[in-house]
Amino acid sequence: MIEVQDLVRRYGDLVAVDGLNLSVRRGEVMGLLGPNGAGKTTTLRILCGCLGPSSGSVQIAGFDLATESRQARASLGYLPEQPPLYDDMSVAEFLDYAARLRAVARAERADAVERAMERTGLLEVRHRLIGQLSKGFRQRVGLAQALVHRPAVLVLDEPTSGLDPAQMASMRELIADLRGESTIVLSTHLLSEATSMCDRVTILAGGRRVATGTEEELRAQLLDGQRVRIEITGELAACSEALGKLEAVRSVDLGDRAITLTLTQGTPDTLAAVNSVAAAFGLVSSRPADGLEELFLRAVDPQ
């Protein structure tokens, strides 16, 4: 659905995006992670046709963004970090305006606006002026304008930026509801957001892609052996000794309340063997010791 090849964007001597390759499958939610200045927003602006690349190619829904720009941009909806809203228009008026800009047929426009408001929970404020809305509702209006024409691809730049925890949870639910209906690419600096919403993540650093995949795939790419944290009710030292005898266990770190293993391979059979040994000592939990935060830090700062 989205294919990016050898994408480069320069600002004078500054290389904001450096040889990026990216593929996003139909119906997938892909998250872009990275520290400030990693190139996330620049990448999204290029995907939407708002910014031209210095070199490389982008395909959206099968259309080349350079040679078939109109068709490619018609296939996507874009929610920038600061939605471009008109404060003196009501919600319904603004979405009707957005639908007309998106060339939604006159006969279908009212239904399209109604559907977008229903999907984003805006029906109760449809007649309110946008300038009178809270930050959370303004973000919903921004999302509604991005999907009013039912695009195949949604591009969302920091969709929960500036929202309080309740508003963030509501926005996440809205995006989750769109899963499968549209292919979604979103940037975020919140690791919890990426974990809860994305099928895969791409980590950027210095304008380059340093890793792409699910959390499990990132572990395989970034870690020298999978680490597992074991909690038991029995004797830690005895359990540690027993686990250390397993062929796939590279090292054992005995803590005050848990045991951390480094495995040579994280296959289901290996994990089953570890859990089987730990079960004899009252296994409470067995989980990866490295979450997305550790993987992110390893990716952007390998040292």
Steps between C-alpha positions, in 0.01 A plus 500: 500500500795733573841450343791733572833445329830676564326814625725801565411851609764768543478852639826647379772304678252337738376156400162459671414166334788283388431209265177384665337178379159412637217264409157509665250224428130546431298545819811525718571757771864606476657721764795730442711537815804712554651781708442863409665577168492138384308589183152377592301812408706561186431143389126537556488832315670337202256207509211747479646697212540812717876492457704379207786254550854580391514150351331164528146385427169461682198294396161544669232240424684406183543858374839663461499822701721677246325405175147424626480757775129575475397133525748429779388798713134418438567160659615636834386708793742706708482617860797729572617558856319837497176446303422791264152587629278805448390622842208705367335201329281243668613137502244399238582798277871430513459131419270585211770737376763225539278257307465748215878550491534123481260488203238292678200490267221745587244219540729317745637799691242520781531128573881523492499784753249321722703180490825682584338675799351173623832315471684769696235573763418851379122480457434672832709804401413514131357854527769637734764739369837329477661788689285411803608136513747338737835369376364146497201587282719707269719194445186301420400761242847472350464122477149532355621725217774247424254214455191678362576370149569144625867490398695179453791647698500713815812693603493628858772720648504480881121446518487515882737797543382740770207285615429409861501127595125458448513672161803291400316179584199614299716588198672163519162328497400698191816399318462138607147505359645595161742205501454293187273757336793723406873449491636728772841656549545702817791668670533508874758549770288303749617139522180393676304641208702303248461181703123535534411619149756378247544166327862588424731791569785660309764669713674800345819666617688771316262473206578131453302187568678300767241227557154388386271228628278374776630511855621141466669573168671805649640285779649263244651792305633707788591262779779247523273228634154530650469584869222353713398604851378214722309548825437204731371430850775247577872519566663739253852358531389142437286601205784709360735203519249272325432751223873553446534135396274547197692496173326812363577712809805717442505675837299531821466818705362440848318801643328561834156398374548356152734319263602649167617258232681574176413236242692404190166472320146600585311222326171369643670169590773683691251713691290191576808326644579803718144518628493128567805523726371813674159337557663258742592799717158668496504701177310829537588676174731466202534798268753681280739706708540760226194705414460743214672775700820296534486403133449863400800614703711219357400600147571874528811459714661160435792579731 
